[in-house]
Amino acid sequence: MDLIRILFAILLPPLGVFLQVGIGGAFWLNILLTLLGYIPGIVHAVWIIAKR
């Protein structure tokens, strides 16, 4: 299941974070990072998924 979340995190980072933690602080931070730059959003999403 983590592989699917990581694929979602690469394609659409907030979706990967949402699938891992739901709507919370990490989700909104990931949306902000994705809006500021796509790569920071991906890095944050993969980090959140790998951490849990």
Secondary structure, DSSP 8 states (H G I E B T S, - for coil): -HHHHHHHHHH-HHHHHHHHH-SSHHHHHHHHHHHH-HHHHHHHHHHHHHH-
